[in-house]
Amino acid sequence: MYRVTGYFREKKVVQYFADVYDAIDFKDVVDAHYPLKVTFEKGVYPVRSFIVDSWNAVMNSEYNPLSAIPHTGTRHMIMQVLAWMWVIVFTVVTGTWAWIGVNIVIHTLLLGAIVITVATFETAKRKPEYFGGFGRGNGGEHE
């Protein structure tokens, strides 16, 4: 893992890369914007990146092997079926058959809440203007 950090007057830009050539390309891009200083570090792998990469490898259908399926709804349904399968497996392993219905409902609600949260965060990151109509108007009052 490689970390490239560019220090500017107003902010610091940090990016992590698995490929050395991508890191070098990013360092060149940062250098082109005249930073105060640029650092290039090898062997850096923050825990946050490990957690995010592990999550994406299993739970994000854009990164896991289900990404080969073109229809998003089909990918989501397969992820739901896999979640129910794991609920059943853990129910069998722990011997809590009386709670299987409750476990399925809770897992469905939990995964649904996670999907809605991630979709909201992604929308805010990619299209922040989508949320621009809420709150006070231009004159400071509610519309």
Residue frames relative to the residue before (quaternion, step in Angstrom):
aa qw qx qy qz dx dy dz
M 1.0000 0.0000 0.0000 0.0000 0.00 0.00 0.00
Y 0.1444 -0.7872 0.5975 0.0492 3.54 -1.02 0.85
R 0.1438 -0.7740 0.6112 0.0818 3.55 -1.06 0.77
V 0.1041 -0.7612 0.6392 0.0329 3.53 -0.93 1.04
T 0.0426 -0.8007 0.5973 -0.0182 3.55 -0.78 1.08
G 0.1062 -0.7802 0.6153 0.0383 3.53 -0.87 1.02
Y 0.1902 -0.7896 0.5778 0.0803 3.57 -0.75 1.08
F 0.0484 -0.7822 0.6208 -0.0189 3.52 -0.73 1.17
R 0.6933 -0.4601 0.3243 0.4499 3.60 -1.22 0.15
E 0.7885 0.3556 -0.1703 0.4720 3.57 0.78 -1.04
K 0.8308 0.0541 0.0192 0.5537 3.60 1.04 -0.61
K 0.3397 -0.6865 0.6017 0.2265 3.48 -1.44 0.16
V 0.1742 -0.7790 0.5972 0.0785 3.60 -0.89 0.97
V 0.0189 -0.7964 0.6033 -0.0384 3.57 -0.73 1.15
Q 0.0398 0.7895 -0.6102 0.0524 3.57 -0.90 0.95
Y 0.2405 -0.7665 0.5838 0.1174 3.57 -1.05 0.87
F 0.0611 -0.8026 0.5933 -0.0049 3.56 -1.04 0.84
A 0.3820 -0.6953 0.5586 0.2418 3.55 -1.16 0.67
D 0.7333 0.3793 -0.2025 0.5268 3.57 1.14 -0.69
V 0.4856 -0.6938 0.4530 0.2786 3.57 -0.80 1.02
Y 0.6560 0.5228 -0.3231 0.4381 3.60 1.00 -0.75
D 0.6140 0.5182 -0.3441 0.4858 3.59 1.10 -0.64
A 0.6419 0.5217 -0.3184 0.4630 3.57 1.02 -0.82
I 0.6487 0.5088 -0.3122 0.4720 3.59 0.98 -0.83
D 0.6417 0.5179 -0.3244 0.4635 3.59 0.97 -0.83
F 0.6643 0.4928 -0.3087 0.4696 3.59 0.95 -0.87
K 0.6166 0.5396 -0.3458 0.4572 3.59 1.03 -0.76
D 0.6467 0.5135 -0.3159 0.4673 3.59 1.01 -0.79
V 0.6383 0.5178 -0.3228 0.4693 3.59 1.04 -0.80
V 0.6524 0.4994 -0.3125 0.4768 3.59 0.97 -0.85
D 0.6402 0.5303 -0.3226 0.4526 3.59 0.95 -0.85
A 0.6365 0.5497 -0.3299 0.4289 3.60 1.05 -0.71
H 0.6904 0.4534 -0.2774 0.4908 3.61 1.24 -0.36
Y 0.4644 -0.7400 0.3947 0.2844 3.58 1.27 0.47
P 0.0789 0.8064 -0.5801 0.0843 3.59 0.46 1.15
L 0.6035 -0.5272 0.4400 0.4053 3.55 -1.30 0.18
K 0.7824 -0.0863 0.0998 0.6086 3.56 1.07 -0.82
V 0.1086 -0.7630 0.6327 0.0754 3.58 -1.21 0.60
T 0.1046 -0.7844 0.6082 0.0625 3.57 -0.96 0.90
F 0.1478 -0.7616 0.6285 0.0558 3.54 -1.18 0.74
E 0.0092 0.8290 -0.5556 0.0623 3.58 -0.39 1.25
K 0.2480 -0.7607 0.5868 0.1244 3.54 -1.06 0.86
G 0.7939 0.3348 -0.2315 0.4518 3.57 -1.15 0.64
V 0.5053 0.6303 -0.4344 0.3984 3.59 1.20 0.38
Y 0.1236 0.7759 -0.6097 0.1047 3.58 -0.80 1.02
P 0.2039 -0.8216 0.5190 0.1182 3.58 0.02 1.24
V 0.6190 -0.5610 0.4073 0.3692 3.55 -1.18 0.63
R 0.6148 0.5566 -0.3541 0.4322 3.58 0.98 -0.77
S 0.6549 0.5000 -0.3167 0.4700 3.61 0.94 -0.82
F 0.6259 0.5349 -0.3366 0.4570 3.57 1.01 -0.79
I 0.6687 0.4959 -0.2979 0.4672 3.58 0.91 -0.93
V 0.6764 0.4867 -0.2966 0.4665 3.60 0.86 -0.93
D 0.6649 0.4965 -0.3090 0.4646 3.60 0.91 -0.86
S 0.6466 0.5094 -0.3177 0.4707 3.59 1.00 -0.80
W 0.6363 0.5218 -0.3208 0.4689 3.57 0.97 -0.86
N 0.6883 0.4919 -0.2874 0.4491 3.58 0.82 -1.00
A 0.6261 0.5622 -0.3401 0.4198 3.59 1.00 -0.77
V 0.7619 0.3382 -0.1873 0.5196 3.59 1.08 -0.69
M 0.8275 0.3352 -0.1304 0.4312 3.57 0.63 -1.16
N 0.6896 0.4572 -0.2893 0.4813 3.62 1.12 -0.43
S 0.3148 -0.7921 0.4945 0.1702 3.56 -0.40 1.22
E 0.5386 0.5840 -0.4213 0.4374 3.60 1.25 0.06
Y 0.7655 0.3573 -0.1745 0.5059 3.60 1.17 -0.59
N 0.6615 0.4984 -0.3295 0.4534 3.62 1.03 -0.64
P 0.7350 -0.4445 0.2644 0.4386 3.63 -1.19 0.16
L 0.5623 0.5984 -0.3984 0.4087 3.62 1.18 -0.30
S 0.4819 0.6809 -0.4355 0.3384 3.61 1.21 -0.20
A 0.5704 0.5951 -0.3812 0.4186 3.61 1.23 -0.32
I 0.6033 0.5261 -0.3596 0.4795 3.62 1.24 -0.35
P 0.3841 -0.7815 0.4366 0.2262 3.62 -0.48 1.11
H 0.7058 0.4663 -0.2759 0.4564 3.62 1.00 -0.69
T 0.4365 -0.7318 0.4664 0.2376 3.58 -0.62 1.18
G 0.6415 0.5369 -0.3257 0.4406 3.59 0.97 -0.80
T 0.6406 0.5107 -0.3199 0.4760 3.57 1.03 -0.77
R 0.6358 0.5186 -0.3311 0.4660 3.59 0.98 -0.81
H 0.6550 0.5121 -0.3136 0.4587 3.58 0.93 -0.91
M 0.6593 0.5037 -0.3194 0.4579 3.61 0.91 -0.84
I 0.6368 0.5105 -0.3320 0.4729 3.60 0.99 -0.77
M 0.6362 0.5111 -0.3324 0.4728 3.59 1.01 -0.76
Q 0.6321 0.5199 -0.3327 0.4684 3.62 1.01 -0.73
V 0.6558 0.5016 -0.3147 0.4682 3.60 0.90 -0.89
L 0.6411 0.5097 -0.3243 0.4734 3.59 0.99 -0.78
A 0.6350 0.5213 -0.3330 0.4627 3.60 1.00 -0.77
W 0.6584 0.4921 -0.3128 0.4759 3.60 0.94 -0.85
M 0.6121 0.5481 -0.3500 0.4499 3.58 1.04 -0.75
W 0.6860 0.4741 -0.2893 0.4701 3.58 0.90 -0.89
V 0.5792 0.5504 -0.3760 0.4693 3.59 1.12 -0.57
I 0.6710 0.4921 -0.2947 0.4698 3.57 0.89 -0.94
V 0.6424 0.5249 -0.3293 0.4510 3.60 0.93 -0.84
F 0.7032 0.4474 -0.2794 0.4768 3.59 0.83 -0.91
T 0.5964 0.5468 -0.3638 0.4615 3.58 1.13 -0.56
V 0.6533 0.4969 -0.3077 0.4812 3.58 0.98 -0.84
V 0.6693 0.5126 -0.3050 0.4430 3.57 0.88 -0.94
T 0.7576 0.3776 -0.2132 0.4879 3.59 0.90 -0.87
G 0.4242 -0.7421 0.4384 0.2780 3.58 1.25 -0.18
T 0.5002 0.6534 -0.4281 0.3737 3.58 1.10 0.61
W 0.0031 -0.8518 0.5231 -0.0296 3.58 0.74 1.09
A 0.6062 0.5820 -0.3632 0.4024 3.58 1.03 -0.67
W 0.7386 0.4193 -0.2136 0.4828 3.59 1.14 -0.54
I 0.3672 0.7675 -0.4810 0.2118 3.63 1.19 0.08
G 0.6554 0.5071 -0.3257 0.4552 3.63 0.93 -0.79
V 0.6476 0.5059 -0.3056 0.4809 3.55 0.99 -0.87
N 0.6449 0.5255 -0.3194 0.4538 3.60 0.96 -0.84
I 0.6571 0.5019 -0.3188 0.4634 3.60 0.93 -0.85
V 0.6612 0.5003 -0.3115 0.4642 3.59 0.89 -0.89
I 0.6705 0.4969 -0.3042 0.4594 3.59 0.88 -0.91
H 0.6584 0.4950 -0.3177 0.4696 3.60 0.94 -0.81
T 0.6359 0.5197 -0.3339 0.4626 3.59 0.98 -0.76
L 0.6624 0.4901 -0.3022 0.4793 3.58 0.94 -0.86
L 0.6562 0.5175 -0.3099 0.4534 3.58 0.92 -0.89
L 0.6919 0.4598 -0.2873 0.4768 3.59 0.83 -0.93
G 0.6232 0.5331 -0.3394 0.4606 3.59 1.04 -0.71
A 0.6542 0.5040 -0.3078 0.4725 3.58 0.98 -0.86
I 0.6370 0.5162 -0.3280 0.4692 3.59 1.00 -0.77
V 0.6517 0.5125 -0.3174 0.4603 3.59 0.92 -0.89
I 0.6644 0.4945 -0.3097 0.4670 3.61 0.91 -0.87
T 0.6506 0.5156 -0.3163 0.4591 3.60 0.97 -0.84
V 0.6739 0.4807 -0.3007 0.4737 3.59 0.85 -0.93
A 0.6470 0.5128 -0.3261 0.4605 3.61 0.96 -0.81
T 0.6420 0.5141 -0.3227 0.4684 3.60 1.01 -0.76
F 0.6599 0.5000 -0.3073 0.4692 3.59 0.93 -0.89
E 0.6641 0.4981 -0.3101 0.4633 3.60 0.93 -0.86
T 0.6366 0.5121 -0.3291 0.4736 3.59 1.02 -0.76
A 0.6516 0.5103 -0.3152 0.4643 3.58 0.96 -0.84
K 0.6781 0.4880 -0.2931 0.4649 3.58 1.02 -0.76
R 0.7747 0.3802 -0.1917 0.4675 3.58 0.85 -0.96
K 0.8021 0.0976 -0.0329 0.5882 3.59 1.07 -0.74
P 0.0580 -0.8454 0.5301 0.0313 3.62 0.46 1.11
E 0.5736 0.6020 -0.3823 0.4031 3.59 1.15 -0.47
Y 0.5118 0.6488 -0.4109 0.3852 3.60 1.22 -0.35
F 0.7347 0.3859 -0.2120 0.5160 3.57 1.09 -0.72
G 0.4364 0.7533 -0.4153 0.2638 3.59 1.27 0.04
G 0.6500 0.5613 -0.3215 0.3988 3.61 1.13 -0.45
F 0.6014 0.5714 -0.3632 0.4241 3.60 1.23 -0.10
G 0.7327 0.4368 -0.3018 0.4257 3.55 -1.19 0.47
R 0.7894 -0.3172 0.2399 0.4676 3.54 -1.18 -0.59
G 0.4870 -0.6556 0.5042 0.2807 3.51 -1.22 0.65
N 0.7574 -0.3813 0.2713 0.4554 3.57 -1.32 -0.11
G 0.7049 0.4648 -0.2638 0.4663 3.58 1.08 -0.71
G 0.6043 -0.5804 0.3538 0.4156 3.59 1.24 0.02
E 0.6681 0.4598 -0.3021 0.5010 3.59 1.25 -0.09
H 0.5824 -0.5463 0.4569 0.3919 3.53 -1.30 0.28
E 0.4029 -0.7254 0.5047 0.2385 3.55 -0.99 0.76
